[in-house]
Amino acid sequence: MAKDMSDTFLYTTPLDPRAKPLIDELIVEYDSRYGNYFSEEGAAAEMNRYPAEAFAPPHGNFVLLIRNGETIGGGAFKHYDDHTAEFKRIWTRSDLRRQGLARKVLFELEAQAARQGYSRIYLTTGFRQPEAVGLYLTNGYTALFDVEADPEVYKTLPFEKHITHLVASLALLGDAPPSQPQAVNHA
């Protein structure tokens, strides 16, 4: 089981060299699950769809989960609308899965989105990612599709979660967003 004390969140940018393991493994994973189903260029096209600036404050953010100097997880969000952050690229290293790391990243992203003034989260996952579907459903996200239908019918599966309670709680605590880049241990 993972030791929480050695895990640290680092707010940075997708261009940070420490983000490379996250991006490289996501490309391999997406290509292994989808091939060129969504694009002839495969997952690399999806990973390069948004500029790094989309994941920068004040409207977005990019976080890595670091353990003993190694990137073991991460995720990002960008502006969707004035009240909604869109989560992207939530990932944990494949050899460290089933330890609650994805949930840890998800909760950190939710808290950061709330710190930045968002009250709603929107995200999509692919139809060949049942683990992600389970993660979102068990952590308070509402499926914006019929969960009983064949997920391939939808191709991408949208979810939402209202985080107004986090916004209010963080305001009471005076919890402000960290500056870029900064290591934060919210363990």
C-alpha positions as CSV (number, residue, x, y, z in Angstrom):
1,M,0.0,0.0,0.0
2,A,1.2,3.5,-0.8
3,K,2.6,5.8,1.9
4,D,0.7,9.0,1.8
5,M,3.5,11.0,3.5
6,S,5.8,10.6,0.5
7,D,3.2,11.7,-2.0
8,T,3.2,15.4,-3.0
9,F,1.1,17.4,-5.5
10,L,3.1,19.7,-7.8
11,Y,1.2,22.4,-9.7
12,T,3.1,22.9,-12.9
13,T,2.5,22.8,-16.7
14,P,2.2,20.0,-19.3
15,L,5.5,21.2,-20.6
16,D,7.3,20.3,-17.4
17,P,9.7,17.4,-18.0
18,R,8.2,15.7,-15.0
19,A,4.9,15.5,-16.9
20,K,6.5,13.4,-19.7
21,P,5.8,10.0,-18.0
22,L,2.1,10.9,-17.6
23,I,1.7,12.0,-21.2
24,D,3.8,9.1,-22.6
25,E,1.9,6.5,-20.7
26,L,-1.5,8.0,-21.6
27,I,-0.6,7.9,-25.3
28,V,0.3,4.2,-25.0
29,E,-2.8,3.4,-23.0
30,Y,-5.2,5.3,-25.3
31,D,-3.6,3.7,-28.4
32,S,-3.8,0.2,-26.8
33,R,-7.5,0.7,-26.1
34,Y,-8.7,2.7,-29.1
35,G,-6.0,2.5,-31.8
36,N,-7.1,5.0,-34.5
37,Y,-10.8,4.7,-33.6
38,F,-11.1,8.4,-32.9
39,S,-8.4,9.7,-35.2
40,E,-6.0,8.4,-37.8
41,E,-3.1,10.0,-35.8
42,G,-4.1,8.0,-32.7
43,A,-3.8,9.2,-29.1
44,A,-1.0,11.7,-29.8
45,A,-3.5,13.9,-31.7
46,E,-5.8,13.9,-28.6
47,M,-2.9,14.7,-26.2
48,N,-1.9,17.6,-28.4
49,R,-5.4,18.9,-29.0
50,Y,-5.1,21.7,-26.4
51,P,-2.2,24.1,-25.9
52,A,-0.4,24.0,-22.5
53,E,-1.9,27.5,-21.8
54,A,-5.4,25.9,-21.6
55,F,-4.3,24.2,-18.4
56,A,-2.8,27.3,-16.7
57,P,-4.3,29.6,-14.1
58,P,-6.4,31.6,-13.7
59,H,-8.8,29.4,-15.8
60,G,-7.1,26.0,-15.6
61,N,-4.5,24.0,-13.8
62,F,-2.2,21.0,-14.2
63,V,-1.1,18.9,-11.2
64,L,1.3,16.0,-10.9
65,L,1.4,13.5,-8.1
66,I,5.0,12.9,-7.1
67,R,6.4,10.1,-5.0
68,N,10.1,10.0,-4.1
69,G,10.9,12.2,-7.1
70,E,8.9,10.2,-9.6
71,T,5.7,11.2,-11.3
72,I,3.1,8.6,-10.4
73,G,-0.1,10.4,-11.3
74,G,-1.7,13.6,-12.4
75,G,-4.5,15.4,-14.1
76,A,-5.6,18.8,-15.3
77,F,-8.6,21.0,-15.9
78,K,-9.4,23.8,-18.2
79,H,-12.2,26.4,-18.5
80,Y,-15.5,24.9,-19.8
81,D,-17.8,27.8,-18.9
82,D,-17.9,30.5,-16.2
83,H,-19.0,28.0,-13.5
84,T,-17.5,24.8,-14.9
85,A,-14.0,23.3,-15.0
86,E,-13.5,20.5,-17.5
87,F,-11.2,17.7,-16.1
88,K,-8.7,16.1,-18.5
89,R,-5.9,13.6,-18.4
90,I,-6.6,12.0,-15.0
91,W,-3.9,9.3,-14.8
92,T,-2.0,7.0,-12.5
93,R,1.0,4.9,-13.3
94,S,-0.2,1.5,-14.5
95,D,2.0,-0.4,-12.1
96,L,0.7,1.5,-9.1
97,R,-3.1,1.2,-9.8
98,R,-5.6,-0.1,-7.3
99,Q,-4.1,2.0,-4.5
100,G,-6.5,4.9,-4.5
101,L,-4.2,7.3,-6.4
102,A,-6.7,8.2,-9.1
103,R,-9.2,9.2,-6.3
104,K,-6.5,11.2,-4.6
105,V,-5.8,13.1,-7.9
106,L,-9.5,13.5,-8.5
107,F,-10.1,15.0,-5.1
108,E,-7.1,17.4,-5.4
109,L,-8.4,18.6,-8.8
110,E,-11.8,19.1,-7.3
111,A,-10.4,21.2,-4.5
112,Q,-8.2,23.2,-6.8
113,A,-11.1,23.9,-9.2
114,A,-13.1,25.1,-6.2
115,R,-10.2,27.3,-5.1
116,Q,-10.2,28.8,-8.5
117,G,-13.9,29.6,-8.3
118,Y,-15.6,26.8,-10.2
119,S,-18.7,25.3,-8.8
120,R,-19.2,22.4,-11.3
121,I,-17.0,19.8,-12.9
122,Y,-17.6,18.3,-16.3
123,L,-15.5,15.5,-17.8
124,T,-15.7,12.8,-20.4
125,T,-14.0,9.4,-20.6
126,G,-13.9,6.9,-23.4
127,F,-16.2,4.0,-23.7
128,R,-13.4,1.5,-23.3
129,Q,-12.4,2.8,-19.9
130,P,-14.7,1.0,-17.4
131,E,-12.3,1.7,-14.5
132,A,-12.7,5.5,-15.1
133,V,-16.5,5.1,-15.2
134,G,-16.4,3.3,-11.9
135,L,-14.1,5.9,-10.4
136,Y,-16.5,8.7,-11.3
137,L,-19.7,7.0,-10.3
138,T,-18.3,6.0,-6.9
139,N,-17.1,9.5,-6.2
140,G,-20.3,11.5,-6.6
141,Y,-20.3,12.1,-10.4
142,T,-23.6,11.9,-12.3
143,A,-23.5,10.1,-15.6
144,L,-25.0,12.3,-18.4
145,F,-25.8,9.2,-20.4
146,D,-27.7,6.0,-19.9
147,V,-25.4,3.7,-17.8
148,E,-27.5,0.7,-18.8
149,A,-26.8,1.2,-22.6
150,D,-23.8,-0.2,-24.5
151,P,-21.2,2.6,-23.9
152,E,-19.9,2.2,-27.4
153,V,-23.1,3.8,-28.6
154,Y,-21.9,7.1,-27.0
155,K,-18.2,6.8,-27.7
156,T,-17.4,9.4,-25.1
157,L,-19.1,9.2,-21.7
158,P,-19.9,12.6,-20.1
159,F,-20.1,13.2,-16.3
160,E,-20.8,16.1,-14.0
161,K,-20.4,17.0,-10.4
162,H,-21.5,20.0,-8.5
163,I,-18.8,21.2,-6.0
164,T,-20.5,24.2,-4.5
165,H,-20.0,22.7,-1.0
166,L,-16.2,22.7,-1.6
167,V,-16.2,26.3,-2.7
168,A,-18.0,27.3,0.5
169,S,-15.8,25.2,2.7
170,L,-12.5,26.4,1.2
171,A,-13.7,30.0,1.4
172,L,-14.3,29.6,5.2
173,L,-10.9,28.1,5.6
174,G,-9.2,30.8,3.6
175,D,-7.6,28.2,1.3
176,A,-6.2,30.0,-1.7
177,P,-4.7,28.5,-4.9
178,P,-1.0,27.7,-4.9
179,S,1.3,29.7,-7.2
180,Q,2.8,28.0,-10.2
181,P,4.8,25.7,-9.8
182,Q,4.5,24.7,-6.2
183,A,4.6,21.5,-4.3
184,V,1.6,21.0,-2.0
185,N,1.1,18.2,0.4
186,H,-2.6,17.8,1.0
187,A,-2.3,14.2,2.2
